[in-house]
């Protein structure tokens, strides 16, 4: 797929492929053919709206401090997490925020991932400390994966990842999904990546003390799954991206990029695996940027193709819809600074990149 702007024919082909993909998945998980067609009709209606999403979606929820964002094409909304409140909320294209999932077992919600094929939303739960729900028993020691029904928000599983490695610091951060529905979850306070199957059974997928960090320092962060069977993982401590094969995670290698990163946070990979979007939070400073890289050798190396300056808004994560990229302005620096009154407005910003690959969803 060439990295050019969509022609009408190419757009139609891609939309048709997406619809067939979603239809087959829905047919597997739905008991009623009528339900399948109802959902498919919703997607058909939604595709017409993809280009109509505003460039700026500003939503208001005082003190929310969302860290993760993902697009839900089935229900035509964005879902966002909350570092301070431990909830998952929904944001309409018009900027209306409403709570969606409130689970008292979660202190802070970080990265989240919409799994439309299986009707789930997955969220990483942690306790960074210093938030309203934090406690000495959980601060810097919690790594959870909450799995909920995408339509109703009802809980399906709450997986205690930290229990796999007791006595270590923990901070579940971001989530990637493979084609079978396995979730890979990064731990920023310990050099660990977890794997959770669709039944909610967890195991340590990767652990290497060479990636250990000082107390409170972030190591593994954003994560993405490549269709060729490997993970791309941001390592914030040294501003690098690593490539980890799923079949043999011991063969880990650094992705050689032609541009220096500054606080790499969320990763977003195109469906064909050729474009990688890296959100650089820069600690909430003016140097915050969203970078777009491409590769010709399956991410042994990456070449910068586009860059967007966000300013001092602490951008965290990005999501895609069609060939559009959206980044979350989280303002986490204001939370860490103890801003009073707290930040009340947050933004989902369409990134003005030209010639994106297809991100789907």
C-alpha positions, 0 to 999 in steps of 0.5 A: 500500500503506497503512502499516498492520500486516499483515492475514492476507489482505494477508500472504498476498497479499504472500507469494504475490507473493514466491514467484512472483517467486522462482520465475520467477527460479529457473526462468530460472537453473536447468537442472533443473525439479527444482532449481527446485521444490527451491528453491521448497519451501525458500522455502515452508518459510522464509516460515513462519519469518519471524515466528519470528526472535528479536528479538535474535540474538547471535553470537560471533566474537572480533575479527570486526567485521562491517560489512555484513549481508543476509538470505538467504531461500533458505538461511534465514540472515543473511550478514555481512562483516568489517572486520578479517578480510576474510571473509563469514560466515553467522549462523543464526537461533539465533545460530550463526556459521560462515565462508562465504567466505574469499578471501585477495584481500580485506583488509576486507569492507564492504557486501554484497548478496544477489542471490537471483534470480541466485544471487549474493552481492556484497561490497565489498572495501576496506582502511581501514588499521589492520586485521590484513590491511592493508598500506601498498600497499593501505591507503586505496587499495583498491576491489573488488567480489567476486561469489560463488555464493550456495549454494557461495561459489565466486568468480565475479568479482573486479572492481578498481574502483579501477583505473578511477581510478588515483592516487586514494584508494579505499574501496568501501563499499556496494552497490545492485542494480537490476532487471537485476542491475547493481550500484552501488558507493559509494566513500567516499574518492573522489566516485565511484559505480561500476556493474558489470553482471552479467558483471562489467564495471565503469565509473564511473557518477558522479563529481563533485569537489563531493563530494570529502572530506578524506583519511580522511573518509567521503563516499558511504556507504550506497546503495539502488536505487528501482524508479522508476529512481534511487539514494538515497545517504547522504553521511556528510560532511554528514549528507545523503541524495542522489537520483541518476537512473540515466538522467542522474546529473548531475541529482543532488538532495538529499532534504529530510528533516525530521530531522537525521541523525548519521552516516548509514551503511546505507540500506534501501528498501522494495520499493515505494520508499515507506519508507527506513530510515537507520542512523545510527552516530553514531561509536559514541556513545550517539546511534546510531539507526535512523530510518524515513522515508516520502515522498509525492513520490518522495523529493524530501522525506522525513518521519520516521515512527519512530525507534529508539535503539540506544545506543553499539553502532555500528550500521552496516547494515540488512536486511529480511525480509517487513515486518521490519527488522533492524539490525547492531550492529557495535561498530566503535568498539572496533576503532578504539580498539584494544580488547584483548581485541577485541569478541567478541559482535555482534548482529542486532537486529529493529527494533521499528517499527510499520506497516512497508512490505514489504521482501521477501527 
